[in-house]
């Protein structure tokens, strides 16, 4: 009988090390990107706001969550339960239970940061897009609270979750499953909404092909995040299948994709904020004369050329296209931008004996919003 039972067992396949390696790698990558975002916002752009602080906090929650999950994999998750030492099984499920609330909080923080980031970009008059963002934020908040409460009250005592042999009482399968399914549905809808916002915003703008390719690439990453949420939803039945005793094996895929969703969300939400860092590295820490007002925190620069009988001056002038709310991009853009008047202030050439002059004035507008940067060219000649 024992030989027949052993013959019916699945082979001792162990995916634990592969899962742990992938989780650690993606965690390190996403955390580094989140911290580079915070560095960029504080020291380069000097425009850190709530979306940045929340994403920074999410990186620490991600480290905590994925550290706990790595411990669960180490104890037997990802291996058939028949080959896991008996004393490790309850410990594995206990660590698995501990990872769930931190996973919920980390994922919520990532999505909330992305919604706040979009609110900084979307002007007040685009009411539909702002309503979509606010609806996604409130839907995620309510569903996260709902599923968190049900998670902490699923069994009394709570130890019965990972030790089913002790006396106690747990929620019915329907009562436990309802908030989980609701949460997944809201998450997928919110991801779709957050992916659609950049497409709706940028499709009507005349942008360089290079910029459009970057936006499309970021949207594809967002679609990948949404796809992970769908994969998690497809794997959820394993969580409620009480007839399958091989839980360390059946839950492994679900517990692997959960941290992937958080990390990819951090990467998607942080990469657009790293453009000032890219320019900083590219220019060796020197300000560029062609800096964009949308990403740079300094003022625009003037480029002047001298000819035998004429002098030419270029300046970048930032013009406010539309009114924005005080919360929508006020801290992203510089408060002052420079223009250059070739009639007033002496240039280096005049200081050396030339006759033409350039004056630097500041354009200050009480309105806030995404500015359009155009290049003006002035040419003066000597008679």
C-alpha angles and dihedrals in degrees: 000000000000091000090050091050092050090048090056093053119102118249117274096261113172120195096163099107093048092051093047093048092051093047094049093047096050091042093055091047095049094044092050090050091049091050092047087053091055091048091050094049095047104037106023109027094022091207106109114163139170094287090059095047092047092050089048090053089047090059091061091046087051092053090050094046097046092044090056092046091049089055090051090052090048091054094053112293107137094034129087110268092232090070098041114098109258095236091055097056098076090043091051092053091045092056089044091055091048091054095056101073093042088049090053093048094046094049091046091051092051093051093043090052091052092049091051090048090055091048088059090055103040114085121230094248091061091079096162094058092045091050090051090053094047092046090052091048095050093042091053091047095051095043092047092052091046096051092042093055092048090048094056095045098043093108137019112237094028090219087075088076092073098022107050093174096069120090117263145099132267136190119270117263092253094050091049096043098047098072091043093054091044091051092051092048092051091046093054093047091048091050091051090049093049091048093050095052096073090047092051091046100047103034092080096044124093101232132163114269090244091057092047091052089053092050091048090050091053090048089053089054088051090051088052089055089051090048090054089053089053091049090051090051091052089052095048096091088072088064092059099038104108093172093067107081094184094086097149087063102036095049096046096088093048092049091049097053094046095071090039089060092053095046095047089048091054091049093048093047096046106040095075089057095057099072093098088053090051091052091045091055093041094053094040093245094309121124115250122232089219096052117149118237090218094067108014122085097205132071128277119265133228125230117203131187128194124216131182096265104006140047124211126203130191128193136174112230121191113215123193109235100190143351117277132191118260090248096048109084100327091127097040097063128057115259093224131039126187130233127183127229112199092204106062123033121060116247127213087263092055092047086058092050105287124134105220122084141199126206123203113216131173124236110212120180123180089216121089131210146103107315128217112228116212130174119234122196123205123189125190128181134200119236 
